[in-house]
Every structure is written in C-alpha cells, then in structure tokens.
Amino acid sequence: MQVTKREGGCEQPSSMPSWTREALRQAIRQVEAAGLSEPKPAVSIGIEPIDAALQGGLCRGALHEVATEREADLAAATGFALALASQSCPQPLQRMHA
C-alpha cells in the first residue's frame, strides 16, 4: 500500500477507494451529529433477572465482552452477541457498495 502526504501532514493510503473514504467520513459526521448529550436507554436482554442484575440491560455506547469457558460454546456466544447487536440498531444494517 502506498502512503501519500496530504496538506497538514496527515498521511492517507492512496490505494483506498474514494467511495470508502467518503462513506467513512459520512458515518463519522452522523456519529458526531448524534452527540452524546442524552443517555440512551439500555439494551434489554429480555430476561428479567439478568436485566435486573445489569440495572436495566447493557449500556449503549459501551464496550461489552461476551466470553465462553469452552471452545464448544463459541457459536452460541457469537449468536448471542449478534442478537444483542441487532437489538441495538435503530434500522437494519445495509451493505456498502462501490
């Protein structure tokens, strides 16, 4: 990958397609516009004892870890994490196309 210098000294990979850079810039603008001024409601697990232990669910905008003790449980943990992620999205995820 070639790196080119831009005005201001920032380095930018020259092999990154321009549509990817623009999509990333747009996503950053949307995140910045949303702001962090108001707390978002927690993501409920849907199981009352677990939600109570988590004080309402998992916090949005925070990093959470889903771990297993055994390798055989990785598929279940991955499915659980994906289900949680899908609950926290306000709209269906869309693929980015060129």
TORNU-79468 format. One record per atom (N, C-alpha, C): atom name; residue number from 1; residue in one letter; x, y, z. Coordinates in Angstrom, 3 decimals. Layout:
<recs>
REC   at     i   aa          u          v          w
REC   CA   NUM    a          X          Y          Z
...
</recs>
This chain:
<recs>
REC   at     i   aa          u          v          w
REC    N     1    m      0.852     -1.173      0.000
REC   CA     1    m      0.000      0.000      0.000
REC    C     1    m      0.895      1.233      0.000
REC    N     2    q      0.613      2.167     -0.861
REC   CA     2    q      1.353      3.415     -0.906
REC    C     2    q      0.701      4.427      0.021
REC    N     3    v      1.537      5.264      0.626
REC   CA     3    v      1.024      6.311      1.502
REC    C     3    v      1.426      7.645      0.906
REC    N     4    t      0.481      8.553      0.819
REC   CA     4    t      0.768      9.876      0.287
REC    C     4    t      0.575     10.903      1.392
REC    N     5    k      1.368     11.954      1.362
REC   CA     5    k      1.237     13.049      2.329
REC    C     5    k      0.192     14.023      1.823
REC    N     6    r     -0.662     14.454      2.730
REC   CA     6    r     -1.652     15.460      2.397
REC    C     6    r     -1.276     16.754      3.076
REC    N     7    e     -1.889     17.816      2.651
REC   CA     7    e     -1.660     19.111      3.269
REC    C     7    e     -1.985     19.012      4.756
REC    N     8    g     -1.151     19.555      5.598
REC   CA     8    g     -1.347     19.460      7.035
REC    C     8    g     -0.576     18.299      7.631
REC    N     9    g      0.118     17.517      6.805
REC   CA     9    g      0.958     16.456      7.306
REC    C     9    g      0.268     15.121      7.533
REC    N    10    c     -1.026     15.018      7.285
REC   CA    10    c     -1.732     13.752      7.501
REC    C    10    c     -1.386     12.774      6.393
REC    N    11    e     -1.137     11.547      6.778
REC   CA    11    e     -0.874     10.514      5.791
REC    C    11    e     -2.172      9.809      5.444
REC    N    12    q     -2.310      9.464      4.192
REC   CA    12    q     -3.524      8.800      3.736
REC    C    12    q     -3.132      7.707      2.750
REC    N    13    p     -3.643      6.488      2.941
REC   CA    13    p     -3.340      5.440      1.972
REC    C    13    p     -3.904      5.805      0.606
REC    N    14    s     -3.069      5.758     -0.406
REC   CA    14    s     -3.527      6.139     -1.737
REC    C    14    s     -4.302      5.015     -2.417
REC    N    15    s     -4.205      3.787     -1.883
REC   CA    15    s     -4.907      2.683     -2.533
REC    C    15    s     -6.339      2.512     -2.025
REC    N    16    m     -6.753      3.291     -1.014
REC   CA    16    m     -8.129      3.188     -0.516
REC    C    16    m     -9.067      3.852     -1.506
REC    N    17    p    -10.114      3.143     -1.938
REC   CA    17    p    -11.049      3.744     -2.898
REC    C    17    p    -11.708      4.995     -2.316
REC    N    18    s    -11.956      5.974     -3.172
REC   CA    18    s    -12.543      7.226     -2.695
REC    C    18    s    -13.936      7.022     -2.111
REC    N    19    w    -14.724      6.050     -2.625
REC   CA    19    w    -16.058      5.824     -2.073
REC    C    19    w    -15.973      5.314     -0.638
REC    N    20    t    -14.921      4.568     -0.303
REC   CA    20    t    -14.750      4.072      1.064
REC    C    20    t    -14.432      5.226      1.995
REC    N    21    r    -13.525      6.089      1.581
REC   CA    21    r    -13.179      7.249      2.408
REC    C    21    r    -14.404      8.120      2.631
REC    N    22    e    -15.184      8.359      1.575
REC   CA    22    e    -16.359      9.212      1.711
REC    C    22    e    -17.414      8.562      2.605
REC    N    23    a    -17.598      7.250      2.477
REC   CA    23    a    -18.555      6.549      3.341
REC    C    23    a    -18.129      6.643      4.803
REC    N    24    l    -16.843      6.516      5.070
REC   CA    24    l    -16.347      6.645      6.438
REC    C    24    l    -16.530      8.068      6.956
REC    N    25    r    -16.242      9.047      6.122
REC   CA    25    r    -16.438     10.444      6.534
REC    C    25    r    -17.904     10.715      6.862
REC    N    26    q    -18.803     10.195      6.036
REC   CA    26    q    -20.239     10.389      6.267
REC    C    26    q    -20.662      9.715      7.569
REC    N    27    a    -20.165      8.516      7.824
REC   CA    27    a    -20.504      7.815      9.066
REC    C    27    a    -20.005      8.591     10.275
REC    N    28    i    -18.815      9.151     10.198
REC   CA    28    i    -18.268      9.943     11.300
REC    C    28    i    -19.112     11.192     11.522
REC    N    29    r    -19.530     11.846     10.431
REC   CA    29    r    -20.388     13.033     10.574
REC    C    29    r    -21.698     12.681     11.264
REC    N    30    q    -22.280     11.540     10.918
REC   CA    30    q    -23.535     11.120     11.541
REC    C    30    q    -23.350     10.845     13.024
REC    N    31    v    -22.262     10.197     13.388
REC   CA    31    v    -21.997      9.917     14.802
REC    C    31    v    -21.781     11.221     15.562
REC    N    32    e    -21.009     12.119     14.987
REC   CA    32    e    -20.753     13.398     15.648
REC    C    32    e    -22.035     14.216     15.776
REC    N    33    a    -22.906     14.173     14.769
REC   CA    33    a    -24.150     14.934     14.815
REC    C    33    a    -25.099     14.382     15.877
REC    N    34    a    -25.060     13.071     16.101
REC   CA    34    a    -25.934     12.464     17.101
REC    C    34    a    -25.566     12.928     18.503
REC    N    35    g    -24.291     13.195     18.723
REC   CA    35    g    -23.840     13.689     20.020
REC    C    35    g    -23.996     12.678     21.132
REC    N    36    l    -23.467     13.033     22.280
REC   CA    36    l    -23.531     12.159     23.439
REC    C    36    l    -24.198     12.863     24.608
REC    N    37    s    -25.020     13.876     24.345
REC   CA    37    s    -25.583     14.682     25.415
REC    C    37    s    -26.666     13.946     26.200
REC    N    38    e    -27.461     13.146     25.556
REC   CA    38    e    -28.541     12.457     26.245
REC    C    38    e    -28.188     10.979     26.390
REC    N    39    p    -28.371     10.431     27.597
REC   CA    39    p    -28.114      8.995     27.754
REC    C    39    p    -29.127      8.180     26.960
REC    N    40    k    -28.662      7.136     26.356
REC   CA    40    k    -29.527      6.255     25.569
REC    C    40    k    -30.056      5.150     26.478
REC    N    41    p    -31.266      4.654     26.208
REC   CA    41    p    -31.789      3.566     27.045
REC    C    41    p    -30.942      2.301     26.883
REC    N    42    a    -30.899      1.511     27.928
REC   CA    42    a    -30.121      0.274     27.905
REC    C    42    a    -30.748     -0.725     26.935
REC    N    43    v    -29.927     -1.645     26.449
REC   CA    43    v    -30.404     -2.726     25.595
REC    C    43    v    -30.833     -3.862     26.516
REC    N    44    s    -32.113     -4.126     26.545
REC   CA    44    s    -32.650     -5.169     27.409
REC    C    44    s    -32.300     -6.541     26.866
REC    N    45    i    -31.919     -7.434     27.767
REC   CA    45    i    -31.655     -8.815     27.377
REC    C    45    i    -32.983     -9.541     27.152
REC    N    46    g    -34.019     -9.117     27.883
REC   CA    46    g    -35.320     -9.738     27.751
REC    C    46    g    -35.582    -10.812     28.794
REC    N    47    i    -34.640    -11.014     29.699
REC   CA    47    i    -34.797    -11.973     30.791
REC    C    47    i    -34.695    -11.165     32.076
REC    N    48    e    -35.808    -11.042     32.797
REC   CA    48    e    -35.917    -10.123     33.931
REC    C    48    e    -34.784    -10.237     34.952
REC    N    49    p    -34.407    -11.433     35.425
REC   CA    49    p    -33.327    -11.495     36.423
REC    C    49    p    -31.994    -10.965     35.894
REC    N    50    i    -31.726    -11.206     34.601
REC   CA    50    i    -30.475    -10.709     34.016
REC    C    50    i    -30.547     -9.197     33.848
REC    N    51    d    -31.663     -8.690     33.337
REC   CA    51    d    -31.817     -7.242     33.187
REC    C    51    d    -31.721     -6.542     34.539
REC    N    52    a    -32.299     -7.140     35.588
REC   CA    52    a    -32.225     -6.547     36.927
REC    C    52    a    -30.776     -6.509     37.425
REC    N    53    a    -30.036     -7.593     37.187
REC   CA    53    a    -28.632     -7.627     37.605
REC    C    53    a    -27.802     -6.587     36.852
REC    N    54    l    -28.199     -6.301     35.616
REC   CA    54    l    -27.489     -5.306     34.792
REC    C    54    l    -28.086     -3.908     34.950
REC    N    55    q    -28.994     -3.740     35.896
REC   CA    55    q    -29.665     -2.464     36.144
REC    C    55    q    -30.390     -1.962     34.901
REC    N    56    g    -31.125     -2.858     34.260
REC   CA    56    g    -31.939     -2.489     33.112
REC    C    56    g    -31.465     -3.052     31.786
REC    N    57    g    -30.259     -3.527     31.707
REC   CA    57    g    -29.726     -4.076     30.465
REC    C    57    g    -28.311     -3.595     30.226
REC    N    58    l    -27.834     -3.810     29.020
REC   CA    58    l    -26.480     -3.389     28.649
REC    C    58    l    -26.490     -1.930     28.196
REC    N    59    c    -25.507     -1.179     28.624
REC   CA    59    c    -25.404      0.238     28.260
REC    C    59    c    -25.084      0.375     26.776
REC    N    60    r    -25.768      1.297     26.122
REC   CA    60    r    -25.440      1.612     24.720
REC    C    60    r    -24.190      2.484     24.703
REC    N    61    g    -23.431      2.367     23.657
REC   CA    61    g    -22.239      3.191     23.515
REC    C    61    g    -21.105      2.747     24.408
REC    N    62    a    -21.162      1.518     24.910
REC   CA    62    a    -20.109      0.991     25.767
REC    C    62    a    -19.612     -0.321     25.178
REC    N    63    l    -18.419     -0.687     25.551
REC   CA    63    l    -17.838     -1.935     25.083
REC    C    63    l    -18.216     -3.052     26.052
REC    N    64    h    -18.727     -4.141     25.525
REC   CA    64    h    -19.098     -5.306     26.334
REC    C    64    h    -18.398     -6.528     25.771
REC    N    65    e    -18.102     -7.464     26.639
REC   CA    65    e    -17.431     -8.694     26.220
REC    C    65    e    -18.364     -9.876     26.438
REC    N    66    v    -18.460    -10.730     25.454
REC   CA    66    v    -19.183    -11.991     25.578
REC    C    66    v    -18.126    -13.072     25.466
REC    N    67    a    -17.935    -13.830     26.540
REC   CA    67    a    -16.875    -14.834     26.580
REC    C    67    a    -17.454    -16.185     26.976
REC    N    68    t    -16.752    -17.230     26.619
REC   CA    68    t    -17.148    -18.584     26.994
REC    C    68    t    -15.997    -19.254     27.729
REC    N    69    e    -16.332    -20.275     28.483
REC   CA    69    e    -15.300    -21.065     29.148
REC    C    69    e    -14.793    -22.175     28.249
REC    N    70    r    -15.655    -22.641     27.341
REC   CA    70    r    -15.281    -23.753     26.475
REC    C    70    r    -15.378    -23.344     25.018
REC    N    71    e    -14.487    -23.858     24.217
REC   CA    71    e    -14.496    -23.556     22.782
REC    C    71    e    -15.784    -24.039     22.126
REC    N    72    a    -16.365    -25.104     22.651
REC   CA    72    a    -17.599    -25.650     22.081
REC    C    72    a    -18.762    -24.667     22.183
REC    N    73    d    -18.657    -23.665     23.055
REC   CA    73    d    -19.739    -22.696     23.250
REC    C    73    d    -19.562    -21.412     22.438
REC    N    74    l    -18.530    -21.346     21.611
REC   CA    74    l    -18.263    -20.126     20.840
REC    C    74    l    -19.402    -19.767     19.884
REC    N    75    a    -19.986    -20.761     19.239
REC   CA    75    a    -21.082    -20.474     18.291
REC    C    75    a    -22.277    -19.863     19.019
REC    N    76    a    -22.608    -20.395     20.179
REC   CA    76    a    -23.729    -19.846     20.951
REC    C    76    a    -23.421    -18.426     21.412
REC    N    77    a    -22.195    -18.185     21.852
REC   CA    77    a    -21.818    -16.845     22.297
REC    C    77    a    -21.854    -15.857     21.137
REC    N    78    t    -21.425    -16.286     19.967
REC   CA    78    t    -21.456    -15.421     18.784
REC    C    78    t    -22.893    -15.088     18.405
REC    N    79    g    -23.767    -16.077     18.432
REC   CA    79    g    -25.188    -15.837     18.144
REC    C    79    g    -25.807    -14.878     19.141
REC    N    80    f    -25.461    -15.031     20.414
REC   CA    80    f    -25.957    -14.142     21.453
REC    C    80    f    -25.486    -12.714     21.202
REC    N    81    a    -24.208    -12.550     20.896
REC   CA    81    a    -23.665    -11.212     20.639
REC    C    81    a    -24.321    -10.579     19.412
REC    N    82    l    -24.545    -11.358     18.373
REC   CA    82    l    -25.201    -10.829     17.173
REC    C    82    l    -26.648    -10.446     17.453
REC    N    83    a    -27.337    -11.236     18.264
REC   CA    83    a    -28.718    -10.906     18.627
REC    C    83    a    -28.766     -9.599     19.415
REC    N    84    l    -27.832     -9.417     20.333
REC   CA    84    l    -27.773     -8.158     21.086
REC    C    84    l    -27.492     -6.989     20.159
REC    N    85    a    -26.541     -7.170     19.256
REC   CA    85    a    -26.192     -6.091     18.334
REC    C    85    a    -27.381     -5.724     17.454
REC    N    86    s    -28.139     -6.710     17.019
REC   CA    86    s    -29.285     -6.409     16.157
REC    C    86    s    -30.371     -5.658     16.919
REC    N    87    q    -30.502     -5.885     18.218
REC   CA    87    q    -31.486     -5.161     19.020
REC    C    87    q    -31.101     -3.704     19.199
REC    N    88    s    -29.817     -3.419     19.162
REC   CA    88    s    -29.372     -2.050     19.430
REC    C    88    s    -29.363     -1.174     18.187
REC    N    89    c    -29.578     -1.754     17.007
REC   CA    89    c    -29.576     -0.975     15.771
REC    C    89    c    -30.952     -0.360     15.538
REC    N    90    p    -31.023      0.966     15.307
REC   CA    90    p    -32.311      1.598     15.060
REC    C    90    p    -32.911      1.219     13.708
REC    N    91    q    -32.080      0.818     12.779
REC   CA    91    q    -32.570      0.419     11.455
REC    C    91    q    -31.711     -0.735     10.969
REC    N    92    p    -32.208     -1.512     10.023
REC   CA    92    p    -31.419     -2.641      9.528
REC    C    92    p    -30.088     -2.186      8.955
REC    N    93    l    -29.068     -2.991      9.173
REC   CA    93    l    -27.755     -2.679      8.628
REC    C    93    l    -27.784     -2.832      7.112
REC    N    94    q    -27.052     -1.965      6.427
REC   CA    94    q    -27.001     -2.015      4.973
REC    C    94    q    -25.572     -2.212      4.544
REC    N    95    r    -25.407     -2.954      3.481
REC   CA    95    r    -24.063     -3.173      2.921
REC    C    95    r    -23.647     -1.938      2.155
REC    N    96    m    -22.361     -1.648      2.188
REC   CA    96    m    -21.825     -0.528      1.408
REC    C    96    m    -21.388     -1.078      0.061
REC    N    97    h    -21.802     -0.405     -0.999
REC   CA    97    h    -21.447     -0.837     -2.354
REC    C    97    h    -20.621      0.238     -3.031
REC    N    98    a    -19.845     -0.214     -3.993
REC   CA    98    a    -19.000      0.716     -4.754
REC    C    98    a    -19.831      1.559     -5.690
</recs>
